[in-house]
């Protein structure tokens, strides 16, 4: 499946959703969870609205800055994982 980057520019693009509540264009899973992605312009603010049934789960946010390629994303993720808070 190809997800077009233009469809997540400053808005959430749902990549994965439950089979019984499938979001158009997303991949189905046999769990009650959603995975979304967003590419934000610097200074842009947005709000993520929880889907029905998500209130009992903790949303997770992963911030990856300035990565232009998959290799940069992987490197940034490794760097963040090795940073202690």
C-alpha positions in Angstrom: 0.0 0.0 0.0 1.3 3.4 -0.9 0.3 6.4 1.4 0.7 9.7 -0.4 2.7 12.3 1.6 0.4 15.1 0.4 -2.5 13.5 2.2 -0.8 14.0 5.6 0.5 17.5 5.1 -0.6 19.3 8.3 -3.4 16.8 8.8 -3.6 13.2 10.2 -3.5 10.4 7.7 -4.9 7.1 9.1 -2.6 4.3 8.0 -4.2 1.4 10.0 -7.6 1.0 11.6 -9.9 -1.7 13.0 -11.5 -4.0 10.4 -15.0 -3.3 11.9 -14.4 0.5 11.8 -12.3 0.7 8.8 -11.2 4.3 7.7 -11.3 4.7 3.9 -7.8 4.2 2.5 -6.3 2.6 5.6 -5.1 -1.0 6.2 -7.4 -3.2 8.3 -6.3 -4.9 11.5 -8.0 -7.3 13.9 -7.5 -4.9 16.9 -9.3 -1.8 18.2 -6.4 0.6 17.4 -5.5 3.3 14.9 -2.1 4.3 13.6 -1.9 7.8 12.0 0.9 9.9 10.6 1.2 13.7 10.0 3.8 15.9 8.4 3.7 19.3 10.1 5.1 22.6 8.8 7.2 24.4 11.4 4.9 26.3 13.8 1.8 24.6 12.6 -0.5 23.4 15.4 -3.2 20.8 15.3 -5.5 18.6 17.5 -5.9 14.9 17.5 -9.4 13.8 18.2 -9.8 10.3 19.8 -11.9 7.9 17.9 -14.8 6.0 19.4 -13.5 3.5 22.0 -10.0 5.0 22.1 -10.7 6.8 25.4 -9.6 3.7 27.4 -6.2 3.6 25.7 -3.2 5.9 26.0 -2.4 7.7 22.7 1.3 7.6 21.8 3.1 10.3 19.9 6.5 9.9 18.3 8.2 13.0 17.1 10.8 12.7 14.3 12.3 16.0 13.2 13.8 16.9 9.8 14.1 13.4 8.4 14.0 13.3 4.6 14.6 9.6 3.9 13.7 6.3 5.5 17.4 6.0 6.6 17.2 9.3 8.3 14.0 8.2 10.1 15.6 5.1 11.4 18.7 7.0 12.5 16.6 9.6 14.3 14.5 6.9 16.0 17.7 5.1 17.2 19.1 8.5 18.5 15.9 9.2 20.3 15.8 5.7 21.8 19.3 6.2 23.2 18.5 9.6 24.8 17.6 9.5 28.5 15.1 11.9 29.9 
